[in-house]
Amino acid sequence: METILEPYANVAKSGMWPKEKEMAGKQTILGSSVSNIPWEEKPKGCAEVAWRYSGNPIIPRYPFPGAQGVYNSAAIAWKDAFLGVMRVEHRDSMPRLHLARSADGIHWDIEREKIHMTGAPADISHPAYTYDPRVCRIDDEYYITWCNDYHGPTIGIARTRDFKSFEQLENAFLPYNRNGVLFPRKINGMYLMLSRPSDNGHTPFGDIYVSESPDMMHWGRHRWVMGRGGQWWQSTKIGAGPIPIETTQGWLLFYHGVITNCNGFIYSMGAALLDRDDPTKVLYRSNEYILSPAADYETVGFTPNVFFPCAAVCDAPSGRIALYYGAADTYTALCFCQVDEVLDFLKTHSTVF
C-alpha cells in the first residue's frame, strides 16, 4: 500500500526540496507559484514519468443525489484555493457544467445547480448537453471552452472574471468539433485554440488542429498540428487535453491518444512539445503513452478503459504539475509529474510524424 503524503509534508525549513534547491534559478515553467498545489511524492521504485494519486478517485461515482458521475473536468488555482468547472453526468445521462470549489484541490464541493450563462443568442444558449470543459486564464479574464450542443457537437465559449457571472460568446466552430483548448496568451497578436474535428457520434478518427482569432468571436486560419497514427496506442484518434503549459523550451501539451481493439476504444495519455512562436511545429511527441488505463477506476465504469487528461495545475518554481483526468467516464482522478522529467522523457521517447 502506498503512503499518502500530505502536500508539503516534508518541506525543509528553506521551503524547498533538495531537487528544487538544485533547480533554483533554472525555472522551466513560465508561470506563477501555486504553493499549495496538490502533491504526492513519486512512490519508491516507480519508474514512470507520471504517477497516480494513491487516494484516487478524488470524486466518487455518485457524488450527490441526481448525479451518476463527474469526470473530464477543469480545475484551476484560484486565490488561495481551487475552482473547478465540472462535467456532471445527471441521471438522465445528460452532461451539464457545474461550478465546484476546493480548499486543497483534492476534496471538492460541487454546486447542485448547473452554471447559468447569459448573453448568448437564444438558439445556442440552451443546449441539450455541455461537456468536457477547459478553463484558461488570459490576462484578467477566464475563458471556459466546452463541447456544446448545436445541431451536433461544437465548441462553446464563455468568459468570467469572478466565477459568479458567466457571459457566453458565439460558438467557435461549425459542428462537428470537440476538445477545444485555448492557449493562455496571445501568440503573434492572436488568440489560438486547439480542436479536434469530429462527427456526430463517437468519432473513429481525429487529428489536432489550431485556429486563430483576433477577438475570440471570429475563428480562422485553421492549421493541422499533428495526427493520429504512428504507434498503435494513438492510431484511432487524438485530442488536446489540459491548457498548454508554457515552458522555456516550448508549449508542453498533454493529450489523449486512442486505439481501437476488440473491446472498443482505449484512451491513454501522451505529451508533445510545440514551438512557442508557432505551435503548428511539433518539436517532440511521445511515441509511448505516459499513462494508460490500469487501475480499477480507469478500467471499470460507464465507459471502460478511459484515461482522459483535462486540466493541469502547475507550480512554476518547483516544476510540479498536478493533472486532473477523467477515468472510465465515471470518476475524477489525479496524477502528478515534474516538468523536467516529462521534457527529458519526450526527448528520448519521441517520434514526430
N, C-alpha and C positions, 0 to 999 in steps of 0.2 A: 504494500500500500504506500503510495506517495505521501509525503508530508506536505500539508498546505502551509506555505509561508505567507504570513501577512505582508502586505506591501510595506517595504522599508523596515522590515523586522530586524535586519542585520546591518543597518547603516552605521558606518563608523562615525566618530564624533565630527569628522570633517564633513559629513553629509554625503560622502561619495563611496562607492565600492572600489576595491583595488583596480578592477578593469577600467572603471570610469576615471580614476586618477590618471591612468596611463593615457586615456583619450582626451584629457583636459587640453583645450586649445586646438583639438582636432575634430570639432563638431561636424558631423556628416549631414545630419538633417537640418535643413534651413527652415527653422520654425521656432516655436516658443517652448517654454518649460511647462510641463504638467507634473508637478512634484508629487501628486497623489495618484499617478497613473496606476490602474490595477496591474499587479505584477506577481509572478511566482517564479522563483529561480528554476533554471533548467534542471530536471531530475538527474541525479548522479548516474553516469553511464549512458545518458541519452546522446545518440549520435545524430539526431535530426536537427535541421536548421531552425525548425519551429516546433513548439511543444504545447500540448493541451493543458488547460487549467484542470487541476485534479478535482475541483468542485463542480465540474460540468454535469449536466447542463445548468446554466445560470437562470434560465427561465423555463419552468416545467411545462408539461404537455397541456395541462388545464390550469392556466394561471389565475383565472377568475371565472365566475359563472357566466356562461354565454360564449366563452372563448374556447377554442379547441387547439390552439397553437399560436405561438409568437416566434417568428423567425425572419430571416433575410431583412434585417432591420438596421437602422442607422443609429450611431451613438457618437456624441461629441463631448469634449470637455467644455464646461460652462461655469464660469466664475470659479468657485472652489469645489464644484461638484460636477455632475454629468447630466446631460439631457439625451433623450432618445426619441426618434420618430419610428414607431414600431409597426410592422406588418402584423396585424392581429387577425387571425382567421376566426370568423364567427361560426356559430353552429348551423348557419345556412350555407356554410362552406364558401362564403364570400369574404375576401380580404379587404380590410379598411385600415387607414392610418390613424394611430393613436399616439398621443404625447406620453412620455414617461420620464421619470426623474430618479436619480440615484445619487447617494452620498459617496459611494465608493466605486461605481462603475461595474459592480457585480450584483448587488441586490437592487431590484427595480420596482418602483411603484408606478403602475400603468393606469392612466386615466380610463375610466369606463366608457366615456363617450368619444366618438371619433373626432378628429381635428376638423373644425369648421373653417372653411376658406371663403373669402369674399373677393369681389372684383372681377370675376371671370364671366364671360357671356353665358347665358343660361344653357346653351347646348353643350358646354363642356364642364359646367360647374357641379353637376350631379351625376357623376359616373356610377356605373353599377359596381365597379371594383377599383381599388387602388392598392398597389403592392410594390414590394422591393424598393423602398426609399433609400436615398442617399442624402446627406446634409453636407453642404460645402460653404465654408465662410469665405467671402470675397470682400475685402475691405471691412466695412462695418455692417454688412448685411449677410444673412444666412439664406442660402438657396436650397430648397428641397426639390429634388427630382425623383420621379417615380414612374412606374408603369401605369398609365392612365387609360381608362376605357373611352374610346371614341370610335365607334364602329370597328372595334378591334383594338389591340394594344398599341399604345404610342407613348411618348414621353411627356408627362406633365411637369410643370414648373411652378413653384410658389416661392415667395420670399417673406422674411420676417426679420425684425430687429430684436424682438423681445420674447418670442415664442408664446405670445398671448394673442396677437392678431396675425393672420396669415393672408397675404394677397396672392391669389392665383393669377398667373400670367397665361398667355396663349400656349397651347401645346407646341413643343419644339418641332415635331416632325409629323408627316403623314403616317397613318398606320401602314405597315406594321413594324414596331420597333420596341426594343427592351434594353435594359441596362444602360440608362442614361447617366453618365458620370461626368461632372464638371471638373475642370482644373481650378485650383484655389487662387489663381491670379490670372490677369490678362497676359497673353503672350503676343507680342508684336501688336499691341493695342486692341486685341480681340478676345472676347470670351471664347473658350474652347470646351467642347463636350464630346466625350466618347459615347458610342452607342453600338448596338448590335441589331441591324435589320433582321426581321424575323417573318413569321407567318402568323396566322390567327389561331394556331394550335400549339403543340409542344415543340415545334421547330426542330427538325432533324438536320439543321445546318446553321452556319453563322460565323461571320468574321467581325472583327472590331474596326470601326471607322471613327474618324474625328471630324467634327463640323465646327464652324466658327460663326460668331455673331457680334455685331457692333453694339447691340442693345439688349441682349437676352430675349429678344422677340423674333427677330428675323435670322434664320439659320441657313447657311450655305457653304460653298467650297468644301463639300464632303470628300474626304480623302481616306483611302484604305490605310490602316495601320499594320495589322497583322491578321493572319488567317488560321483556320483550323488545319489539322493535318500534321505531318512531320512525325509525331510519335502517337501511338495508339491512345494514350490517356487523354489526348486533346483532339482526337481525329473527327469527332462529330460536330462540335461547335465550341466556341469560346465566348467569354463575355467579361467586360471590365468589372472589377469588384469595388473596393473602397476608393475614396478620393485619392488620386495620385499624390505621393509623398515627394516633395521636392528635396533633393539631396545635392551635395556639391558635385556629384557625378552624373546627375540626370534625374528624371522622374521615375521613382520606383512605383510600379503598378503591380498590385496583386490582382489576379484574375482567376476565373474558373475555366477549367477545360473539361470536356465531356467525351466519354467513349460510350458506344452502344454495344452491349454484349447480349447474350441470350436471355438475360433477366431485365434488360432495359437500359436506361441511362445510368451512368455513374459520374458524379460531379467531384472533381478534385481541385486543389488549389495550386496554381503556379505563380510565377512572377516574371516581370520583364523590366528592363531599364530603357527609358525613352530619352531622346535628346532634349535638353532643357529648352532650346530655342525652336526646335522643330520636332514635335512629338510624333510625327509620322515616321521618323527614323528610329528604328529599334536597334539599340546598341547590344543588348544581351537579352536572351529569352531562355527560360529554364526548359531543358529538354527532358527533365524528370519532374514529376509533381513534387511539391513540397510536403503537402499532407493530403491524404485520400481517406475516404470513409473506412473506419476500422472499429471505433468504439460503438457500443450497442446503440447509443442515442443517435448515431450517424447512419447506422445500417438498418434500423428498425423504426418505422414511423409511417406517416401518411404517404410519403414518397421515399422509399428506402434508398440508401447509398448516395446521399447528397451531403457534400461539404461545400457550402456556398458563402465565401467571404464577402462582406458587405460594408464594413466600417473599420476604421483604424484610428486609434488614439495614440499619439506619439509624444514622447518626452525628448525634445531635441538635444539637451545637454548630455543625457545618458545614452541616447540612441535606442531607447526601449520603444517597442511597438506592441500594443495590445490590439489584437484582431478579433472582431466580432463576426461570427458566422452562423448561418442557418444550418441546422442539422436535420436531415430527413424530412424537410418541410414540416417540422413539428416543434423543434426546440431552438432556443438561442444558446450558443456556446461561445467559449472564449479560448484563444490560444495566444502564444507570445513568441516574439523573436527579437533579435538585436540587429539593427540595420547593417552594421559592418559584416556580420556573419552572413546575412542574406546577400549582400553585394559580392562577397567572396564566393559564395555558392554559385551565384549567377555566372561569374566569370569562369568558373571551372566546370559548369554544367549547362552550357549554352549552345543552342543551335538557332540561328536566325534564318527564316525562310519566308 
